Amino acid sequence: MTQTHPQLDWQFSSFREWVLTAPILTQRGQGDYEIHIVPRPHYCDRGDWLIFVECHNGDLDEQDGFPRYYFGGADDVKVQMETWLNRRAAYRAAL
């Protein structure tokens, strides 16, 4: 059975970054992931975007590898982060 995920609501902040807050449920209880997609200067050769994920009451550790660099447009990065989010058991448990 396929689970339907709610529409994710990316917000463009006054700091010129995309932000998404998504609920999670872990052994510690309810929490959330706060995902920030930050544009990098046009001359940077390691990526067009820098991704940060803050985890409140959750399951991230150094193996998750944040911050991360991404190339491409903002929509491409959002799709990649939504895929990452949908594969996280803590996010799926909160739905």
MARPA-882753 format. One line per field, with one value per atom (N, C-alpha, C): residue in three letters; chain; x, y, z. Coordinates in pm, 1 decimal, m for minus. Example, Ala and Ser with C-alpha at 12.3 -4.5 7.8 and 13.67 -1.06 7.14 Angstrom:
resn <- ALA	ALA	ALA	SER	SER	SER $
chain <- A	A	A	A	A	A $
x <- 1319.0	1230.0	1320.0	1285.0	1367.0	1290.0 $
y <- m569.0	m450.0	m330.0	m225.0	m106.0	3.0 $
z <- 780.0	780.0	780.0	708.0	714.0	787.0 $
! end
This chain:
resn <- MET	MET	MET	THR	THR	THR	GLN	GLN	GLN	THR	THR	THR	HIS	HIS	HIS	PRO	PRO	PRO	GLN	GLN	GLN	LEU	LEU	LEU	ASP	ASP	ASP	TRP	TRP	TRP	GLN	GLN	GLN	PHE	PHE	PHE	SER	SER	SER	SER	SER	SER	PHE	PHE	PHE	ARG	ARG	ARG	GLU	GLU	GLU	TRP	TRP	TRP	VAL	VAL	VAL	LEU	LEU	LEU	THR	THR	THR	ALA	ALA	ALA	PRO	PRO	PRO	ILE	ILE	ILE	LEU	LEU	LEU	THR	THR	THR	GLN	GLN	GLN	ARG	ARG	ARG	GLY	GLY	GLY	GLN	GLN	GLN	GLY	GLY	GLY	ASP	ASP	ASP	TYR	TYR	TYR	GLU	GLU	GLU	ILE	ILE	ILE	HIS	HIS	HIS	ILE	ILE	ILE	VAL	VAL	VAL	PRO	PRO	PRO	ARG	ARG	ARG	PRO	PRO	PRO	HIS	HIS	HIS	TYR	TYR	TYR	CYS	CYS	CYS	ASP	ASP	ASP	ARG	ARG	ARG	GLY	GLY	GLY	ASP	ASP	ASP	TRP	TRP	TRP	LEU	LEU	LEU	ILE	ILE	ILE	PHE	PHE	PHE	VAL	VAL	VAL	GLU	GLU	GLU	CYS	CYS	CYS	HIS	HIS	HIS	ASN	ASN	ASN	GLY	GLY	GLY	ASP	ASP	ASP	LEU	LEU	LEU	ASP	ASP	ASP	GLU	GLU	GLU	GLN	GLN	GLN	ASP	ASP	ASP	GLY	GLY	GLY	PHE	PHE	PHE	PRO	PRO	PRO	ARG	ARG	ARG	TYR	TYR	TYR	TYR	TYR	TYR	PHE	PHE	PHE	GLY	GLY	GLY	GLY	GLY	GLY	ALA	ALA	ALA	ASP	ASP	ASP	ASP	ASP	ASP	VAL	VAL	VAL	LYS	LYS	LYS	VAL	VAL	VAL	GLN	GLN	GLN	MET	MET	MET	GLU	GLU	GLU	THR	THR	THR	TRP	TRP	TRP	LEU	LEU	LEU	ASN	ASN	ASN	ARG	ARG	ARG	ARG	ARG	ARG	ALA	ALA	ALA	ALA	ALA	ALA	TYR	TYR	TYR	ARG	ARG	ARG	ALA	ALA	ALA	ALA	ALA	ALA	LEU	LEU	LEU $
chain <- A	A	A	A	A	A	A	A	A	A	A	A	A	A	A	A	A	A	A	A	A	A	A	A	A	A	A	A	A	A	A	A	A	A	A	A	A	A	A	A	A	A	A	A	A	A	A	A	A	A	A	A	A	A	A	A	A	A	A	A	A	A	A	A	A	A	A	A	A	A	A	A	A	A	A	A	A	A	A	A	A	A	A	A	A	A	A	A	A	A	A	A	A	A	A	A	A	A	A	A	A	A	A	A	A	A	A	A	A	A	A	A	A	A	A	A	A	A	A	A	A	A	A	A	A	A	A	A	A	A	A	A	A	A	A	A	A	A	A	A	A	A	A	A	A	A	A	A	A	A	A	A	A	A	A	A	A	A	A	A	A	A	A	A	A	A	A	A	A	A	A	A	A	A	A	A	A	A	A	A	A	A	A	A	A	A	A	A	A	A	A	A	A	A	A	A	A	A	A	A	A	A	A	A	A	A	A	A	A	A	A	A	A	A	A	A	A	A	A	A	A	A	A	A	A	A	A	A	A	A	A	A	A	A	A	A	A	A	A	A	A	A	A	A	A	A	A	A	A	A	A	A	A	A	A	A	A	A	A	A	A	A	A	A	A	A	A	A	A	A	A	A	A	A	A	A	A	A	A	A	A	A	A	A	A $
x <- 83.2	0.0	88.2	59.6	137.8	84.4	173.6	132.5	137.7	34.9	31.5	97.3	193.4	262.0	195.7	186.5	126.3	212.7	149.1	223.3	321.4	445.2	546.7	548.3	553.4	537.3	670.6	745.4	870.5	839.9	911.7	894.9	1024.0	1012.1	1129.4	1143.5	1253.6	1270.4	1328.9	1326.3	1384.5	1537.0	1595.4	1739.7	1777.2	1679.9	1700.0	1736.4	1670.7	1691.3	1555.2	1553.0	1431.9	1434.0	1320.0	1311.2	1188.4	1207.6	1098.3	1106.7	994.5	986.7	893.5	942.7	865.8	863.6	748.0	738.1	809.4	859.4	917.9	869.5	881.9	848.7	958.7	1028.1	1137.5	1109.3	1202.2	1188.8	1186.6	1240.6	1241.5	1110.4	1024.5	896.8	889.1	798.6	778.8	887.6	917.3	1016.0	997.3	1103.7	1095.5	1234.1	1233.2	1351.1	1324.9	1425.6	1418.5	1527.8	1485.3	1576.9	1595.5	1721.3	1754.2	1832.9	1786.7	1856.6	1908.6	2039.5	2103.2	2179.9	2152.9	2227.7	2372.7	2460.4	2602.2	2637.4	2746.0	2786.1	2808.6	2781.1	2788.7	2926.9	3031.6	3167.6	3210.7	3127.1	3164.3	3163.0	3266.8	3278.4	3245.0	3197.3	3163.5	3013.6	2936.9	2792.8	2722.0	2600.3	2519.3	2442.2	2424.3	2343.8	2414.5	2393.4	2441.9	2318.5	2310.6	2194.5	2231.4	2147.7	2160.6	2033.0	2045.5	1928.2	1947.5	1854.7	1850.9	1749.9	1781.4	1693.2	1660.6	1533.1	1487.7	1423.1	1487.4	1440.2	1448.7	1557.5	1559.1	1678.2	1704.6	1790.9	1909.2	1943.8	2057.7	2188.3	2292.2	2425.5	2525.2	2653.3	2756.1	2757.6	2704.5	2701.3	2602.7	2509.0	2413.9	2479.4	2592.1	2673.7	2624.1	2563.8	2523.2	2623.4	2651.3	2587.9	2635.3	2554.4	2585.1	2580.5	2656.4	2655.7	2574.8	2501.9	2426.7	2446.4	2446.0	2444.7	2304.4	2270.6	2141.0	2051.8	1927.1	1830.0	1766.6	1700.7	1637.3	1533.1	1457.7	1355.5	1418.4	1533.9	1605.0	1649.1	1698.2	1744.8	1627.2	1514.6	1395.5	1351.3	1352.3	1314.0	1408.8	1539.5	1636.8	1613.1	1585.9	1564.9	1431.4	1330.6	1203.1	1219.4	1301.3	1330.2	1401.4	1502.2	1573.6	1475.1	1388.1	1290.9	1196.1	1144.8	1050.1	1112.1	1243.7	1310.6	1345.4	1323.3	1353.9	1239.3	1268.9	1167.1	1100.5	1175.9	1119.7	1014.3	1034.7	935.5	812.0	833.4	719.7	636.4	700.5	628.8	538.8	576.2	498.8	377.0	369.4	256.5	129.9 $
y <- m117.3	0.0	124.2	217.6	339.8	444.0	503.0	605.4	741.2	821.6	955.4	1052.4	1126.2	1224.8	1360.2	1440.1	1572.6	1661.6	1760.7	1858.2	1930.4	1934.9	2000.8	2150.0	2232.2	2376.1	2448.3	2464.1	2537.4	2685.9	2754.5	2898.5	2968.5	3081.7	3162.0	3267.5	3262.3	3349.5	3485.2	3576.3	3709.0	3701.9	3586.2	3566.6	3510.1	3507.2	3458.4	3310.0	3231.9	3087.8	3019.2	2895.2	2815.0	2737.1	2731.2	2663.3	2572.3	2451.7	2356.2	2297.1	2294.5	2227.8	2109.1	1991.0	1867.3	1792.8	1738.2	1667.6	1533.4	1491.0	1357.6	1297.1	1166.8	1094.3	991.7	1003.8	911.8	849.7	768.6	709.7	816.2	932.2	1044.1	1122.4	1094.2	1164.6	1245.7	1342.9	1425.9	1530.8	1567.1	1669.7	1716.4	1771.6	1811.1	1823.6	1818.2	1853.6	1993.1	2077.8	2209.3	2212.4	2217.2	2209.5	2349.5	2390.0	2521.2	2499.4	2560.9	2558.8	2700.4	2715.5	2846.9	2864.4	2973.5	2994.5	3029.7	2980.4	3012.8	3115.3	3189.6	3287.0	3219.3	3290.8	3235.5	3181.6	3228.8	3186.6	3059.8	3008.0	2888.2	2764.8	2683.8	2565.9	2435.9	2444.5	2323.3	2300.9	2390.0	2373.8	2507.4	2503.3	2624.0	2650.3	2544.6	2551.9	2480.7	2530.2	2464.7	2426.5	2299.5	2246.6	2220.3	2273.0	2248.0	2180.3	2084.6	2023.0	2028.9	2096.5	2097.9	1992.8	1919.9	1813.0	1837.1	1855.6	1878.7	1751.2	1690.5	1566.4	1447.8	1443.5	1344.0	1254.5	1215.5	1102.5	1132.6	1257.9	1287.9	1271.8	1229.7	1223.9	1263.0	1258.4	1302.8	1220.0	1099.9	1016.0	1067.4	1151.3	1207.7	1310.2	1363.8	1444.8	1585.3	1652.2	1790.4	1882.6	1996.0	2049.2	1976.9	1988.7	1928.2	2035.8	2012.2	2100.9	2037.5	2120.0	2072.1	2166.0	2107.3	2184.3	2180.1	2278.0	2278.3	2388.7	2384.5	2484.8	2452.5	2552.4	2535.5	2424.5	2412.5	2307.7	2168.7	2153.6	2024.9	1989.7	2088.4	2065.8	2029.9	2098.0	2067.1	1922.8	1877.2	1738.4	1641.8	1669.2	1582.3	1577.3	1691.8	1694.5	1630.5	1642.4	1575.8	1424.0	1378.2	1234.9	1187.1	1262.1	1228.4	1219.7	1320.6	1325.7	1206.0	1172.7	1061.6	925.6	916.6	790.4	779.3	885.5	885.2	821.7	719.4	649.5	742.9	835.9	927.9	1018.6	1058.6	1141.4	1058.7	942.3	855.8	818.4	800.1	765.1	878.0	1001.8	1117.9	1146.6	1082.6	1111.6	1041.6 $
z <- 0.0	0.0	0.0	m88.0	m99.9	m3.4	74.4	169.5	100.9	119.0	61.1	158.2	108.3	191.1	170.1	274.7	259.8	170.4	111.2	31.8	123.9	84.1	165.6	132.0	233.5	218.3	238.1	130.0	134.3	145.6	232.0	251.3	212.6	142.7	109.1	217.5	291.2	407.7	369.6	464.7	443.6	432.2	465.6	452.7	315.4	220.9	84.5	81.9	163.3	164.6	168.5	121.1	127.3	257.3	326.3	455.5	455.7	505.7	521.2	661.0	731.8	861.2	845.6	882.6	867.6	1000.4	1038.0	1164.9	1161.5	1277.8	1292.2	1423.1	1431.7	1553.4	1576.2	1688.4	1721.8	1857.8	1904.9	2037.8	2146.5	2116.6	2211.3	2210.5	2113.3	2101.5	1973.3	1972.3	1854.6	1843.6	1721.0	1692.6	1550.5	1492.5	1351.9	1290.5	1157.9	1078.1	1025.8	1032.5	970.5	863.9	738.3	624.9	566.4	549.6	492.6	363.1	256.2	127.5	104.6	113.8	110.8	m20.1	m94.9	m219.8	m190.6	m277.9	m266.7	m373.9	m355.4	m457.7	m593.4	m700.0	m835.9	m871.2	m808.7	m841.5	m767.2	m678.6	m602.5	m691.6	m683.2	m769.0	m695.0	m571.3	m495.7	m487.7	m543.3	m541.7	m549.8	m602.2	m612.5	m483.3	m403.6	m282.4	m168.1	m47.9	72.5	153.9	192.5	262.4	408.3	496.8	639.6	687.3	776.3	838.8	989.7	1055.5	1200.7	1243.4	1346.7	1392.5	1538.8	1566.2	1702.9	1755.1	1853.7	1916.1	1820.0	1744.3	1639.0	1628.7	1506.4	1478.3	1387.0	1365.2	1278.6	1355.7	1283.3	1340.8	1232.3	1265.5	1169.6	1041.2	1044.1	924.2	819.7	860.0	764.7	672.8	713.2	624.4	595.5	692.1	671.3	734.9	674.1	553.6	427.4	322.0	192.3	84.4	m22.6	m138.3	m250.3	m325.4	m441.4	m558.8	m678.2	m802.2	m859.6	m940.3	m1007.7	m955.5	m1001.9	m961.7	m827.7	m769.7	m639.0	m641.4	m751.5	m758.6	m755.4	m821.0	m818.6	m676.6	m604.4	m468.2	m377.5	m396.1	m315.9	m337.8	m462.9	m493.0	m424.2	m429.1	m363.4	m212.5	m150.5	m6.0	31.4	m52.6	m27.0	m37.2	m131.5	m142.5	m17.0	28.3	151.7	267.6	278.9	387.1	383.4	265.8	252.3	284.3	280.7	314.2	462.9	539.1	681.3	758.5	835.4	913.4	1014.0	1071.1	1171.0	1109.0	983.3	914.6	880.9	826.1	788.5	910.7	1025.5	1148.1	1196.8	1164.9	1211.0	1124.9	1008.0	917.6	959.6 $
! end
